[in-house]
Amino acid sequence: MENLSLVETKWKISPARRILLLLVLALAGLVVCSVVMLFFMVKQDNLEGGMVYATIVLQDVLVFMVPAIAAMALCYYNPLRVMGLSQAPSWKGIALAVLVCVVSLPAMNWLVEWNKSMQLPQALSGLEQWMQAMEKQGEQMTQGMLQHQSVPSLLANVLVVGFLAGLSEEIFFRGGMLKMFSRSGNYTHVAVWAVAIIFSAIHMQFYGFVPRMLLGAWFGYLLWWTRSLWVPIIAHALNNSLVVVFTYMEERGMVDSGSFDQMGLPQEGQLPWLALCSAVLTVTLIVCSRRYLFQKNEQSV
């Protein structure tokens, strides 16, 4: 990752204060977004159809994209370069990111299932009930958007749930927070994992916390190795879009129901051989990606 201590800054402030600025701007965007949503809910009693998409787009723009770009513009003279948005992605970097996304599906499905089985001690039963409620709410929102898709709604979901969500979240978490978190390469690993934890926690779906955290770390390393934010954006958008497309295919009977979510899950009493093979191949690809992308990155400095 680019050494931020060598990047000309407007203000000599600590990374913690930069991140605080980012969070304050995000909170302001959330307030504006909430006011607009309440206004339309009062006018229409509820949000349906195109208003649901408008709300999601508004949230992505006002809570994630605008605060991140604004905070970076306040802190740096060349915010797009610092964020990695001005660096064009290499086709080989994109190919490796896509390959890892596809190969890791069985392992990630098994990890999701393992995370869902998490149980807290009896003393934390209240917290567990709240976590389950948040998980159920998130699943209902997702299912409400992805069920009974027509071709136009499929395209809208790929654009909004797939591409725009990947774009906005990567701009905020990797292009903004991760770049602000680390002022030198000595702390890059800490920064990548700290931001990945925050990225997963902010989704408020704790029964998918571990796999989402690992995805966040992978996106962070992609930015570090390639210096282009477009590579993790593409990887993130692809990961989201696969869910949208497979849900559509399952509803239309193009593939067996549950084939996407159940891929890699063993029958009762069997070992998860497919998931284990997927995990080994994924780790191998990530190690190879690091060696190739980081070497190419060093050569381009």
N, C-alpha and C positions, 0 to 999 in steps of 0.2 A: 504494500500500500504506500501511496505517496507520503513522504515525510512532511507532515503538516507544519512542523516547526520551521521548515524552509519556505513555506508558502507565505507570501506577503499578506498580512492581515491588517484590517482597518483599526481594530482595537486589540491591545495586548491583554486579553482576558483569558482565564483558565478554561479548559474544556468543560468543566462542571458548569460554569456560568453560561457558556455557549449552549449547552444542552438545556439549561434552565430557560434561556431565551426561547429556544425551540419549543419547549413544552408550554410556555406561556402563550406563544402565538398559536399553538395547536388548540389550547383551551379556548382562546378567543374565537378561533374558527368553529369550534364545537358549539359555543354559545350562539354564534350567528346562525349556524346550521339548525340548531334546535328551535330558535325563534321562527325561522322560515318554515320548518316542519309544523310547528304548532299553528302557525297562521293558516296553512293549507288544511290542517286537520279540522280547525274550527270552521273553515269555509265548506269543507266537504264531508265532515264527520269522520272520515277515514281515508287512508291512502290506498288507492287501488290502481291497477294497470300501469300506465305510463308514469304516474306520480311516484310509484315505488322506485322505478329506475332513476327518476329525477332526484329523488332523495339520496340514493346511493351515490350518484354522480356528484351531487352537491357535497356530500360528506367526504368523498375521495379528494375533491378539489380543495375545499375549505379547511379540512382538518389535517390533511396529509401534504398535499402538493404545495399549496401556497405558503403555509408556515415554514416548510423546509427550505424552499427557494428563498423566501424573504429573510429567514434567519441566516442562511449562508451569504446572502447579498449584504447583510448588515455586518457580517464578520470578515468577509474576504472580498478582495477586489475582483477576482475572477471566479465567481461561485460555480458556474457550470463546469469549469475545468477541475476545480477541487472536488466536485460531486462525481465526476466521471461521465457527465452527460455529453461533453464535447469530444470524448474519445470514441471513435468508431469501433465496434466489436469486430473481432476476426471471425471468419466463417468456421475455422477449426475450433475456436473457443465455444461458439454456439453449438457446433456439432457435439462436442464433449458434454456440454450442459444438457442437451436434449437426450443424449445416450444415457447419462446417469439417471435422468428423470424416468425414462422408460424401464431401464434395468432394475431400478430400486423399487418398483411398484409392489412386488410380492413381499419384500422385506418391510416396506412401510405399512402395508396392510396388516401384517402380523404384529408390528409394533403398535399400530392403532388399537388392535384388538387387545393386546396386552395392557395398554394404558387404560382402556375402558374398564378393565377388571380391578382397577385400583380401589382399595377400601381404606378409609381412615379409621383410627381408633374410636371406640365408643364415645370417648370424651369429646371428640370433635364431630359428633353426629350432626350438630346444627350447621357447621361449616360444610359438611358433606352434602346435606340436603340443599343448601344454597348453590353449591357447585353443580349438583344434578339438575337443579332448576335452570341455571344458566346454560347448561349443555342442551337441555331439552328445548329451550327457547331458541338457541342458535340453530339447532337441527330443524325446528319448525319453520324458521325464516328461510333456511336454505331449501328445504323441500317445497315450500310455497312458491319459490321462484323457479325451481327446476322441474316440477311436475307438470304434466300436460302441456309440454312445449310444442308449439307449432314451429315451422321453419323460421318465420320472422323472429319469434321469441328466442329460438335457439341462437340465431345470429346476434340478437340483442344481449343475451346472456354471455356469449363468448366475448363480446366487446366490453360489457360492463363488469361481469363477474370474473372473466378471464383476464383480458388485457388491461383494463383501467385499474382494477384492483391491484394487479401486479405492478403496474407503473407507479401508482400513487404510494403504495406501501414501500416499494424499493427506494423511491425518491426520499421518503421520510426516514426510514430506518437505516438503510445502507448509505444512501447519498448524503443524508443529513446527519443523523445521530451517530452513525459509525465513524464518519469522517471527523466529526467534532470530538468524539470520545478519545481518539488516539492522536497525540501530537508527534509520536515517533513510532517507528516500526517495532521498538522494543516491547510495546504493549499491545501489539496488534491482536494476538491470540486472545488476550483478556477482553479487548474491545469487541471482537467478533462474537464471543460467547456471551458477554454481558448484553449486547444488543439483541442477540438471538433469544435470550431469556425474556427480555422486555417485549420483544416482538410476539412471542408466544403467549405471554401473560396478558397482553393488552386485548387479545381476542376473547378473553373471558370464557374459554371453552377448555376446561382443565383436564377433561378426559381425552384430549388430543394434544396435551401440552408437550410431551416428549417428542413425538414425531414432528410437530410444528417447530419446536426449538431446533431440532437437527436440520430441518429445511432452512431455517433462518441462518444457521451457522454456515451451511453450504453456500447460500447466496452471498454471505459475507466474504467467504474465501474466494468465491468467483470474482468479486470486486477487487479484492486484494491482489490476486494473481494476474488479472487482465487489465486492471485500472479503468475498465469501461463499465459503467453502471448498466449499460444496455444488455450485457450478458446475463446478470442476475434478473433483470426485468423480463427478458425472454424466458428464462427458466421458470420464474415465478408465474408468468402468464400461462405458460404451457401446462404447468402443474394444475392450475385452477381450471383451465379450459378442458383438460382431460375429464374432469369430474362432470362438467356440463355436457360434453359430447357423449360420454358413456351412459349418463342418465337418459339422454334422449334416445340412444340406441336401444337401451333396455326397455323403455316404454313402447317403442315401436316394434319390439320383438326381433330386432336385428341381431342381438346377442342374448344369451340366457340372463334372466333376472338375477342380480347379485354377482354376476361374473366378475365385475370390476372390483367390488369391495371384498369379495371372497377369494380373490386370486392370492395364492400363497398361504392361505389358512388350511391347516391339515384336518383330516377327519379325526374324530375323537379317538384318542389312544395312539395316534400316529405322530411321528416327528415332523416338524415343519421343514422338510427337505428343500422344497422350492424356495421358501423364505430364506433359509440358510445359504443356499447357492446364490440367491439374489444379493444377500448381504455381502458375501465374499466378493462377488463380481463388482458390486458397487464400491466397496472400499478399494479394490484394485484399480478401478477406473478413476477414483478420486485421487489416489496416489500418483497415477500416471498423469492425470490432468494437472496436478500441482507441479510435477517435474517439468512437463512440457510448457504449460502456460507461464510459470514463473521464470523459467529460463528465457523464453521469448520476451517476457516483460523486461528482464534485466538487460537483454541485448538492445531493447528499444530505448533505454534511458539515455 
